[in-house]
Amino acid sequence: MIPHHTRPKRNTTVGTRNFDDATFLLDASHAKLHELNATGALVWSLCDGQHDLQTIADHVSAQFEVSPEHAFADLQRFVALLQSKELLSFEEK
């Protein structure tokens, strides 16, 4: 479990491109392209090293009308996946 106060930060080598309703992450170091849905795009935009997981989950909960608990649980899984792909890292507050 990733603590609530952890602040995810995007890998600076990963580019972001928005086309119509899709957001793409361009990971040149691994020659990979990742497509994000609207929820993923919101989360990615907030992974700036300034917002902690609880704050990001609160944004997701409000934007997509899901419970804060559900938003936080999904967020933990999503950022763990992004970290495993070396797209972001975590900073402790």
CORJOBEL-V596059 format. One record per residue. N is the residue number from 1. RES is the residue in three letters. SS is DSSP state (alpha for helix, beta for strand, coil for the rest). BURIAL is I if it has 24 or more other ideal C-beta (glycine too) atoms within 12 Angstrom, else O. Layout:
n:N res:RES ss:SS burial:BURIAL
n:N res:RES ss:SS burial:BURIAL
//
This chain:
n:1 res:MET ss:coil burial:O
n:2 res:ILE ss:coil burial:I
n:3 res:PRO ss:coil burial:O
n:4 res:HIS ss:coil burial:I
n:5 res:HIS ss:coil burial:O
n:6 res:THR ss:coil burial:I
n:7 res:ARG ss:beta burial:I
n:8 res:PRO ss:beta burial:I
n:9 res:LYS ss:beta burial:I
n:10 res:ARG ss:beta burial:I
n:11 res:ASN ss:coil burial:I
n:12 res:THR ss:coil burial:O
n:13 res:THR ss:coil burial:O
n:14 res:VAL ss:beta burial:I
n:15 res:GLY ss:beta burial:O
n:16 res:THR ss:beta burial:I
n:17 res:ARG ss:beta burial:O
n:18 res:ASN ss:beta burial:O
n:19 res:PHE ss:beta burial:O
n:20 res:ASP ss:coil burial:O
n:21 res:ASP ss:coil burial:O
n:22 res:ALA ss:beta burial:O
n:23 res:THR ss:beta burial:I
n:24 res:PHE ss:beta burial:O
n:25 res:LEU ss:beta burial:I
n:26 res:LEU ss:beta burial:O
n:27 res:ASP ss:beta burial:I
n:28 res:ALA ss:alpha burial:O
n:29 res:SER ss:alpha burial:O
n:30 res:HIS ss:alpha burial:O
n:31 res:ALA ss:coil burial:O
n:32 res:LYS ss:beta burial:O
n:33 res:LEU ss:beta burial:O
n:34 res:HIS ss:beta burial:I
n:35 res:GLU ss:beta burial:O
n:36 res:LEU ss:beta burial:I
n:37 res:ASN ss:coil burial:O
n:38 res:ALA ss:alpha burial:O
n:39 res:THR ss:alpha burial:I
n:40 res:GLY ss:alpha burial:I
n:41 res:ALA ss:alpha burial:I
n:42 res:LEU ss:alpha burial:I
n:43 res:VAL ss:alpha burial:I
n:44 res:TRP ss:alpha burial:I
n:45 res:SER ss:alpha burial:O
n:46 res:LEU ss:alpha burial:I
n:47 res:CYS ss:coil burial:I
n:48 res:ASP ss:beta burial:O
n:49 res:GLY ss:coil burial:O
n:50 res:GLN ss:coil burial:O
n:51 res:HIS ss:coil burial:I
n:52 res:ASP ss:coil burial:I
n:53 res:LEU ss:alpha burial:I
n:54 res:GLN ss:alpha burial:I
n:55 res:THR ss:alpha burial:I
n:56 res:ILE ss:alpha burial:I
n:57 res:ALA ss:alpha burial:I
n:58 res:ASP ss:alpha burial:I
n:59 res:HIS ss:alpha burial:I
n:60 res:VAL ss:alpha burial:I
n:61 res:SER ss:alpha burial:I
n:62 res:ALA ss:alpha burial:O
n:63 res:GLN ss:alpha burial:O
n:64 res:PHE ss:alpha burial:O
n:65 res:GLU ss:coil burial:O
n:66 res:VAL ss:coil burial:O
n:67 res:SER ss:coil burial:O
n:68 res:PRO ss:alpha burial:O
n:69 res:GLU ss:alpha burial:O
n:70 res:HIS ss:alpha burial:O
n:71 res:ALA ss:alpha burial:I
n:72 res:PHE ss:alpha burial:I
n:73 res:ALA ss:alpha burial:O
n:74 res:ASP ss:alpha burial:I
n:75 res:LEU ss:alpha burial:I
n:76 res:GLN ss:alpha burial:I
n:77 res:ARG ss:alpha burial:O
n:78 res:PHE ss:alpha burial:I
n:79 res:VAL ss:alpha burial:I
n:80 res:ALA ss:alpha burial:O
n:81 res:LEU ss:alpha burial:O
n:82 res:LEU ss:alpha burial:I
n:83 res:GLN ss:alpha burial:O
n:84 res:SER ss:alpha burial:O
n:85 res:LYS ss:coil burial:O
n:86 res:GLU ss:coil burial:O
n:87 res:LEU ss:coil burial:I
n:88 res:LEU ss:beta burial:I
n:89 res:SER ss:beta burial:I
n:90 res:PHE ss:beta burial:I
n:91 res:GLU ss:beta burial:O
n:92 res:GLU ss:coil burial:O
n:93 res:LYS ss:coil burial:O
//
